Amino acid sequence: MSLAPDAAARLMARALRLAEAGRCSTHPNPRVGCVLWREGAIVGEGAHLRAGEPHAEVHALRQAGERAKGATAFVTLEPCNHHGRTPPCSEALIAAGVKRVVAAMPDPNPLVAGQGLERLRAAGIEVEVGLLQADAERLNRGFVSRMRRQRPFVMLKLAASLDGRTAMASGESQWITGEPARQDVHRLRAEAGAVLTTSATVLADDPSLTVRLPAPETGAWRQPDRVVLDSQARVPRSAKVWSEGARRLRVTQPAHAAAVVPAGVETLAIEADAHGPISLPGLMPALAQRGVNELLVECGPRLAGALLAAGLVDELLLYLAPALLGHEGRALATLPGLSRLDQKIALRYTDVRQVGRDLRITAIPEIA
């Protein structure tokens, strides 16, 4: 039985929904879903849930059993063709007797990069690529960024009053936004590969930067890596951000690289540049090399401005509270050197919604 284009799109959409199950748990691997269709019915489906565990295709093939023979596999990412923590999915599909594979997108990982598709074709399997590709790339935007650009997808999170103030002049900022907005930020942390902040934020607020949400069905959240820009090695060993439960990274200048840190904390030495005491463009590839797909930045106005000025922000998430803090409050972002309107950093709204009493505005930089 052949499939109409709209039916094929529905099956791929189902595979994408399955892949969503790994949104907070597959890091650093991509989120992948698979649906096996044969003779008018779904005979197997699955999703990749954690690095080191079976991939989506394997789960679907196990569910289908003998019914996988002659089936069409709808998979959101090109099946892998290399031995990593798990065997190649291309070999598993061939061994199961699948006759056709529809992949939403090719794998940007150089270890795969079309090899999986070619292996399937060489085995006589019909292959199609590109169905709902934009949706698949959006789901794995961090993985795609790390593979294609050698840097994470950077999300800058800010919370401000309606008049654009992130804190009082004294530095008091807890809490501008309400509990629903703060819970929304915890969800962002759960999805991110790492959370980045500065020594100034740690010294002022002593945040833990952990995910504190009701436990999922799996029993516990994967905590994101915690990265602290600490150019002068000022953050004390007692800071909550150094608590165990996640990979922790202190980024400092080479002159301070020997400063003592708690056990298990990695030190990364990076020189200063025109954007600040630590080169932000130099930091991003280093995080990518450590497997960070999506980087959530929670910081004050100086780092926010530096990231925006350096063109490193891929998405801005601004939580606006229905309150006014006055002109003496701290600004949203420090952007020195802007004297003319044509120097502005232009953004485009992609989403605006209410979260509790607050507004969450999602915007991306306009590309000239």
Protein Blocks (a to p, Z undefined) as FASTA:
>chain_A
ZZdfklmmmmmmmmmmmmmmmmmmmpcbdcddddddeehiafbdcddfbghiacfklmmm
mmnmmmlgopacddfbdcdfbdcfbccfklmmmmnopabdcdfbdcfbfklnomlmmmmm
mnopacdehihklmmmmmmmmmmmmmmnopacddddddddfkopabdfkopabdfbdfkl
mmmmmmmmmmpmbdcddfklmmmnopgkiacddddfkopacddddddddfkopacfklmk
lpghiacdddddfklmmpccdehiacddddddfkbmbdfklmmmmmmmnopabdcddddf
klmmmmmmnopafbdcdddddbdebjkbccfbdcehiabfklpccdddfbdcdehjbccd
ddddddZZ
